[in-house]
Amino acid sequence: MKGEKRRNYDSSRFKEAYMKVIKDNWSVYKASKEYGIPWSTLRRHIATHGGESFDLPKLGRPFTLDSDLECKFVSYIIKMQELGFGLSVTDIKAKCYALAVQAGKDHQFNDAKRKAGAYWWWSFKERYGLSLRTPEKLAACRAVTANRQNIDDFYKKLLDVVIELDILQKPERIYNCDETGVTFVVKPSKIVTQTGKKVIYSRTFAEKGVTQTVLGCCSASGASVPPLDHF
């Protein structure tokens, strides 16, 4: 877009070039060529800041939440996910709006919807490496016991048993098994069709599915036994 500001280098490269001139007595021209920083930009910042440290200013609209508040927000999001109460995108947008209001920050969020916008979310998740995932279901009774102390205790007892049976160096004698449910009829995904068409179908194995339980078993060496199944 005409007139749009673009920066073809990141803050870390700019600071490295800046420090080479200040600390290592490089010429502005050499640092500019070595790090790909515009000569005039590097020279202007050196003339302005001298030997003082500084943060490269952000292009465009400033962030609504400052870096400290954003880092605390990210820690909260990750902590909630680890506890089994992960936040949705809608939750995060609403909480960001509440944080901005409580902190008295200037924002351009939608006051009617009381949440941050889609562009803020995209920028926020890119800055902190966040992504959307579909969580697996975990019963509350199992979640309560899934803590570091219980897990460490389990593996300690397992190691004691393995040593007692003298199979620590015999992986072919260590087996594990697990069961899972399999259905041959799954919910069809959305498909493309003509506008106005009322009846569409997707061919499946049957109209109603029956869950089949499969018990798989394999050893630590990779050997497996035929699976047991039950309808």
N, C-alpha and C positions, 0 to 999 in steps of 0.2 A: 504494500500500500504506500502511495506517495506520501512522503513526510514522516513515515513511521520510523521511530528510533530503533536501531538494532545494534547489539553488541556481539561481536564475533569472538569474544574471549571471556573467560570466567574470572571471578574475583581472585582466586588463588594464583592464577598466572599473572594477573596485574600486580599483586602484592610481591610476587617473586621478582618481577622486573623492577619494581619500585625499590626493593631492598638491595638489589644488585647495584643500582646507581648510588644509593645512600651509604650502604655498608662496604661494598666491594669496589667502589670508585669506577664502575663501568660508565661509559658514556651513554647519554640518553639514546643516541642513534643505535649503539650496539645492543642495548637492552630492548629497544623497539623492534629491531630485526630478529633478535633471538627468540622473543616471546610472542611476536605477532601483535604488539600493542601499537596503536597509532602514535607516532612521534609527538604530535602536538598535544594529545591527551596526557601522555606520560609527563611531558615537560610541564604542562599546566599544573598537574597535581603535585609535582615536586616543588614547584615555585610556591604553591599555596600552603603545603603542609610541612615542607622542609624535612627534618629528620623525625617528625612525630608520626606515630602510627595512626591509621585511619581506616575506615570501612568504605569500600567502593560504593558510591550511591546507587540505589536501585533505579532502573529506568521505569517510566510509566507510573501508574498509581501505586502509592505506598501500601504495604500490607496493613490490614485492619488490626490484627493482633501483633504485638511486638514479639521478638524472637523468644524471650523467656517464657511468655505466656503460651506461645505456640508449642514450645518444647514440653511444658507441663501438660498441655492438652493432649499431645501425642502420647505421653507416658500414661495418662489416664485412659485413653482409648485402648492401648495395648494391655494395660492392667485389667480392664474390664473383659477383654477378649480372653485373657488367660484364666480368669475366674469363671468363664462360661457364660458371661452376660455381654457378649459382643454387641457393639452399637451398629445400627444401620446408617446408611448415608443420610437419611432424613433426620435421624437422631443427632448426628454430628453437626449437620447444618443448623438445627434448632439450638443446640448447645453453644455453637459458635456465636450465634446471634445474641444469646443470653450473656455470654462472656463479654462481648463487645459493649453491650448496654451497661452491664454492671461495672465495667472498667472505665466507662465514660469515653469510649473510643469513637471517633468519627467513622461512620460506615455508610455504605450505599446498599445495604441489604433491604429486602422487602419487608417493611414494617407491618403490612397487612398479613403476610404469611408467617412473620416472625421467625425467619430462618435465612441463612446465607444462600447465595445463588450457586448455580451449576459451575460457573467459571471459577469461583472461589474454591469449590471442592476439588476441581481438576488441578488447580495450581497447588493447593495444599497437599494433596496426595502425591504429587510429583516431587515436591520439595522434601518430603519425609519418607518416600519409598513405600507408601501404603497401597494396598490392592484389595479388591473385592473377592471373597471366597465364600463358597457354600459350606457352612459348618456341618459336622456330623452330630447326630443326636447322642447325648450322653445322659443317662439317668442320674438324678440328683444323688441317689445313694452311692453310685459309683464315683461321682465327681467329688464327694466329700472325702472318700478314702484315697483319691489320687493326689496325694501330697508327697513331698520329698522324703519325709521321715518314713512313711509306710512303704514307699517304693524301695528305698535303700534297705529297709529291714527285709523285704521280700527277697531281694537279690542276694543279701548276705546269707539268708537261710538256704536259698537255692544253691549257692556256692558250697556251703557246708555239706549239703546232701550229695552234690556231685563229687566232692573230694572223698566223702565217706564211702561212696560206691566205686571209687577209683575209675571214673569215666570222664575226668576232665580232659584228657588227651585222646578220648575215643568218641568223636562226634557222631560216628555211625550208630552209637547206642543211645544218643540223646534225641528223643522225639517230642514233637509238640503237635497239638491238634486244635482245630477251631471249627465252629459251625457257622453257616451262613444260610440265609434264605434266598432262593432264586425263583423268580416268576417269569413265565414266557410271554405274558401279556403286559405290556407297559403302556403308560399313558402316551398317546401320540403327541408329537410336537406340532406347532403351528405350521401350516403349509400354505402355499400360494394358490389362489383360485380366482375365478371371475367375480367381479363385484355383483352382488345381488343373488348369487347362487345360494340357496337355502340348505340343501342337503349335500354334504360331502362325507366321505368315509376314508379310512385308512385300513388296508388289509392287514390283519393280525392272525396269530395262531388260533385264537379263540376270542369270543366276546368278553368272557370273564376269566380271570386268571386264578390259578391255584398255586399257592406257594409250596415249593419243594425245598426241604431242608437237606443240606449237603454237609457232611463232616469230612474235612480234609485232614490228612496227617502226613508229616514229613520229618526227616531227621536233620540234624545240624550239618550233615555231610551232603545233603541234597537229595537223598533217597526218599521215595514216597510210597505210600500204600494206596491201593485202589480206594476211591472215595465211597463212603457209605451214604445212601440216600433214603429218604422216607417221605412219602406223600402225606 
